[in-house]
Amino acid sequence: MASFTPYSRKIDMTATISRPWLNLVFLLLIALFSSTPIAAEKGRIEIDSFRVKKFSDSFRIDVEADFVLSKTMKRALRNGVNLYFVTRLLIMKPRWYWLDEEIARSKERIELSYQALTRQYRLVQRGQSRSFPTLKAALAALGHQPDLLIRENKPLLPDSTYTAVLQIWLDISRLSKPFQLEWLDSEDWNLSSEKKIWQIKFPPAAEAGNKSDLRGSANP
């Protein structure tokens, strides 16, 4: 006579409870490591240092910045799309009764392009062009912007305190319409530095700023 022994499945409650948490940790690790290359492909502009100075009968500003292009920008550049970068300094006079008044400004636009025939990168600034064998060299030159003229709408008075605002960005308005539309749906074309804001008096004999030492109150 055959006999049968009932089979009972032993349930490991510890494994059952911990498995969802292990799966969650695994998914988080995948997301972390997969997002690292994407973050590295994003562009950035960082203002490393700036200095306003007296130059003959005018005021000028020296700017040093670090430029990194996104993978999308690099590809567009190699395909013949010219990129335009704007460096702008505003000198504002605070007014308690109305919006701040713009007293002076400096605005510089620099064009970056790639020449397929010569396989060189080119910068055009104030009608003058310079060529570079690599994108790294061109971006290094782009980040070095000395003696940018500050044009005065009104005289900068020596006994007055002004607010200075400095920023650098990619000028999307200079791109063709298809790229402007792409910019609306993608962060790859959203390239701008943080604003540097500080208080300044003229003449600015010792007015200078960098990442570790900003005179006055400097806020991003």
C-alpha positions as CSV (number, residue, x, y, z in Angstrom):
1,M,0.0,0.0,0.0
2,A,1.5,3.3,-1.1
3,S,1.8,6.1,1.4
4,F,2.0,9.8,0.7
5,T,3.7,12.4,2.8
6,P,2.1,15.8,2.6
7,Y,4.5,18.5,1.2
8,S,4.6,21.8,2.9
9,R,6.5,24.8,1.4
10,K,8.5,26.7,4.0
11,I,8.3,30.4,3.5
12,D,11.3,32.5,4.3
13,M,9.6,35.6,5.6
14,T,12.9,37.5,6.0
15,A,13.8,37.1,2.3
16,T,10.3,38.0,1.2
17,I,10.3,41.2,3.2
18,S,13.9,42.2,2.3
19,R,13.7,41.4,-1.5
20,P,11.7,44.5,-2.4
21,W,14.3,46.7,-0.6
22,L,17.1,45.0,-2.4
23,N,15.4,45.5,-5.7
24,L,15.0,49.2,-4.9
25,V,18.6,49.6,-3.9
26,F,19.6,47.8,-7.2
27,L,17.5,50.2,-9.3
28,L,18.9,53.2,-7.5
29,L,22.4,52.1,-8.2
30,I,21.6,51.6,-11.8
31,A,20.1,55.1,-12.0
32,L,23.1,56.6,-10.3
33,F,25.8,55.1,-12.5
34,S,23.7,55.5,-15.7
35,S,23.1,59.2,-15.0
36,T,26.8,60.0,-14.5
37,P,27.8,60.1,-18.2
38,I,24.7,62.1,-19.0
39,A,25.7,64.8,-16.5
40,A,29.2,64.9,-17.9
41,E,27.8,65.7,-21.3
42,K,26.0,68.9,-20.2
43,G,27.6,72.2,-20.9
44,R,28.5,74.8,-18.3
45,I,30.0,78.3,-18.0
46,E,31.7,79.3,-14.8
47,I,33.1,82.8,-14.2
48,D,36.4,82.3,-12.5
49,S,37.5,85.9,-11.9
50,F,36.7,89.5,-12.9
51,R,38.2,92.9,-12.3
52,V,37.0,96.4,-13.1
53,K,39.7,98.9,-13.7
54,K,40.5,102.4,-14.8
55,F,41.9,102.5,-18.3
56,S,43.0,105.9,-19.7
57,D,39.8,107.9,-19.8
58,S,37.4,105.0,-19.5
59,F,36.6,102.0,-17.3
60,R,37.1,98.4,-18.4
61,I,36.6,94.9,-17.1
62,D,38.8,91.8,-17.3
63,V,36.9,88.5,-17.2
64,E,38.2,84.9,-16.9
65,A,35.7,82.1,-17.4
66,D,35.6,78.3,-18.0
67,F,33.5,77.1,-20.9
68,V,32.4,73.5,-21.4
69,L,30.1,72.6,-24.3
70,S,27.5,69.8,-24.2
71,K,27.8,66.9,-26.6
72,T,24.9,68.3,-28.6
73,M,26.7,71.6,-29.0
74,K,29.9,70.0,-30.1
75,R,28.1,67.9,-32.7
76,A,26.2,71.0,-34.0
77,L,29.5,73.0,-34.1
78,R,31.2,70.3,-36.2
79,N,28.2,70.3,-38.5
80,G,28.5,74.0,-39.3
81,V,26.4,75.6,-36.7
82,N,28.0,78.8,-35.3
83,L,27.7,79.5,-31.6
84,Y,27.5,83.1,-30.2
85,F,28.4,83.9,-26.6
86,V,27.6,87.1,-24.8
87,T,29.4,88.6,-21.9
88,R,27.5,91.4,-20.2
89,L,28.2,93.7,-17.3
90,L,25.6,96.1,-16.0
91,I,26.3,99.0,-13.6
92,M,23.1,99.9,-11.9
93,K,22.1,102.7,-9.5
94,P,19.5,101.5,-6.9
95,R,16.4,103.6,-6.6
96,W,13.9,103.1,-3.8
97,Y,11.0,104.7,-5.7
98,W,11.4,102.8,-9.0
99,L,13.4,100.2,-10.8
100,D,17.2,100.4,-10.6
101,E,18.7,102.7,-13.2
102,E,21.3,101.4,-15.7
103,I,24.2,103.8,-15.5
104,A,26.7,101.9,-17.6
105,R,27.2,98.6,-19.4
106,S,29.7,96.4,-21.2
107,K,28.5,93.9,-23.7
108,E,30.7,91.6,-25.8
109,R,29.5,89.0,-28.4
110,I,32.0,86.4,-29.6
111,E,31.3,83.9,-32.4
112,L,32.7,80.4,-32.2
113,S,32.7,78.3,-35.4
114,Y,34.4,75.2,-37.0
115,Q,36.1,75.4,-40.4
116,A,35.7,72.0,-42.0
117,L,38.2,72.7,-44.8
118,T,41.1,73.6,-42.5
119,R,39.8,71.5,-39.6
120,Q,40.2,74.4,-37.2
121,Y,38.0,76.3,-34.8
122,R,37.7,80.0,-35.2
123,L,36.7,82.9,-32.8
124,V,35.5,86.2,-34.2
125,Q,35.5,89.2,-31.8
126,R,35.1,92.9,-32.8
127,G,35.7,91.9,-36.4
128,Q,38.9,90.1,-35.7
129,S,39.3,86.4,-36.2
130,R,41.6,83.9,-34.6
131,S,42.0,80.2,-35.5
132,F,42.8,77.3,-33.2
133,P,43.7,73.6,-33.9
134,T,41.5,72.2,-31.2
135,L,38.2,73.0,-29.5
136,K,40.0,73.0,-26.1
137,A,42.3,75.8,-27.3
138,A,39.4,77.8,-28.7
139,L,37.4,77.5,-25.5
140,A,40.4,78.6,-23.4
141,A,40.8,81.7,-25.6
142,L,37.1,82.3,-25.3
143,G,37.3,82.3,-21.5
144,H,40.1,84.9,-21.5
145,Q,38.4,88.3,-22.1
146,P,40.5,91.3,-21.0
147,D,39.8,95.0,-21.4
148,L,36.1,94.9,-22.2
149,L,35.0,98.5,-22.5
150,I,32.4,99.8,-20.1
151,R,30.2,102.4,-21.9
152,E,28.7,105.0,-19.6
153,N,25.1,106.2,-20.1
154,K,25.7,108.7,-17.3
155,P,29.0,109.6,-15.6
156,L,30.1,107.2,-12.9
157,L,30.5,109.4,-9.8
158,P,33.3,108.7,-7.4
159,D,31.2,109.1,-4.2
160,S,28.3,106.8,-5.3
161,T,27.8,103.1,-4.7
162,Y,26.6,101.1,-7.6
163,T,25.4,97.5,-8.1
164,A,27.4,95.5,-10.7
165,V,25.8,92.4,-12.4
166,L,28.0,90.2,-14.6
167,Q,26.9,87.2,-16.6
168,I,27.9,85.1,-19.7
169,W,25.5,83.0,-21.8
170,L,24.9,81.3,-25.2
171,D,22.9,83.6,-27.4
172,I,20.0,81.4,-28.6
173,S,18.5,84.2,-30.6
174,R,21.4,83.9,-33.1
175,L,20.7,80.2,-33.8
176,S,18.5,79.2,-36.7
177,K,14.8,78.6,-36.0
178,P,15.1,74.7,-35.9
179,F,17.7,75.0,-33.1
180,Q,15.7,77.6,-31.3
181,L,12.7,75.2,-31.3
182,E,14.9,72.3,-30.1
183,W,16.1,74.5,-27.3
184,L,12.6,74.8,-26.0
185,D,12.5,71.0,-25.5
186,S,16.0,70.4,-24.4
187,E,18.4,71.6,-21.7
188,D,21.4,70.9,-24.0
189,W,21.1,74.5,-25.4
190,N,20.5,76.2,-22.1
191,L,24.0,77.4,-21.3
192,S,24.5,80.3,-19.0
193,S,26.7,81.2,-16.0
194,E,25.4,82.3,-12.7
195,K,25.1,86.0,-12.1
196,K,27.9,87.7,-10.2
197,I,26.4,90.6,-8.2
198,W,28.4,92.9,-6.1
199,Q,28.6,96.5,-4.8
200,I,31.2,98.8,-6.4
201,K,32.5,102.3,-6.1
202,F,34.5,104.3,-8.7
203,P,37.4,104.6,-9.3
204,P,37.7,100.8,-8.6
205,A,41.3,100.8,-7.6
206,A,41.0,97.5,-5.7
207,E,37.7,96.2,-6.9
208,A,38.2,92.6,-7.9
209,G,36.4,89.3,-7.4
210,N,36.9,85.6,-7.8
211,K,35.4,82.4,-6.5
212,S,37.1,82.7,-3.1
213,D,37.2,86.5,-2.6
214,L,34.4,88.7,-3.7
215,R,34.6,92.3,-2.6
216,G,31.4,93.7,-1.1
217,S,28.3,91.5,-1.3
218,A,28.5,89.1,-4.2
219,N,25.5,86.8,-4.7
220,P,24.9,84.3,-7.6
